[in-house]
Amino acid sequence: MKIQKTILRRTFLIAAFILAGCGGKEATPDPQAVLTAAAETANAKMTELAMATPIPTDTPVPTATASPTPTETVLPPTTVAPTTLPAGSTVAERVEFVADVTIPDGTVFAPNQAFTKTWRLKNAGTTTWTTAYSLIFFSGEKMGAPSAVPLPNDVPPNATVDISVPMISPASPGQYIGYYMLRNPQGKNFGLGPNADQAFYVWINVAATGTVLASATPTGPTPTPGTPTPGTPGVTLTPTNTAAPAAVSNPTISVNTASYTGSCPYTFVFPIQFTVNQATAVTFRLEGGSGTPGVNLVLPADRTENLQPGIYSNQFELTITSSMSGWARLRILAPLDLSSPVVNFELTCQ
């Protein structure tokens, strides 16, 4: 509206100047005619201006289009392949017993009979056993075996090897167990179990002189636990559906001389024996007492052995300096509390 009034004023002024210029001094303009002409000129100018000026239209506000949020590319986590050890392994050098290739546990021999014991062992560690490794005698009854036997070939992890050792059965009847381990080139011994600190063994029985109950190199498959072969020497059939035996059972003790008369001091020897039904650590001791006032026994220290299934044999010694009578027994302290029957002995010093 303000624009229209401005245009109207300018139009009147222009018209007035034009009329004044055209008429000269001799003509006197008619005021009414001037106003009419000015009005017509203003209307025409406004019409021209209206046509020249576009009428604004309502421009729709553009709808805001959300810019797509860039999708974050999630990379899959990097998978690091774990270092896989053989099942149950916790150390680099460890043995797993596979089979008795020859001489099953409890095989019976005559005295002084030669035989060859062969174990099949598995490398359950992560280090290859080379021919610089050896099987070594560890403890128990050596039975004429060499102190060390080199491995016959390299044995990588998870592979097996058969190791043979020549032996001779002892001269006296009885039960005998020899314990063995492997030794690396640095002189470190290792064997069975999670910590590779348990020995494997050979276990035989020696019968009376002249009785031969076993072949020195028996053939055929080795009976596996729970499926013994009837008639195999030293193998006892286990009835099914029975309660599992205790870890240790049947402790026994004897004395070399129940009554001795002679010079003192004198050393009594007490052979002991018990059955190990599953691999375990066994703690045991010799217990005893004196029936003679003023005489006390000095008993040996407790012993602990890591043992494999079989019959374990050993002995205690007791040196006495004066006449007395006494008793002794074998006491198992762990993994359970178990005692043998008592044996009596008597010493008369001269």
Secondary structure, 3 states (H helix, E strand, C coil): CHHHHHHHHHHHHHHHHHHHHHHCCCCCCCHHHHHHHHHHHHHHHHHHHHHHCCCCCCCCCCCCCCCCCCCCCCCCCCCCCCCCCCCCCCCCCCEEEEEECCCCCCEEECCCCEEEEEEEEEECCCCCECCCCEEEEEEECCCCCCCEEECCCCECCCCEEEEEEEEECCCCCEEEEEEEEEECCCCCEECECCCCCECEEEEEEECCCCCCCCCCCCCCCCCECCECCCCCCCCCCCCCCCCCCCCEEEEEECCCCCEEEECCCEEEEEEEEEEECCCEEEEEEEEEEECCCCCCCCCCCCEEEEECCEEEEEEEEEEECCCEEEEEEEEEEECCCEECCCEEEEEEEC
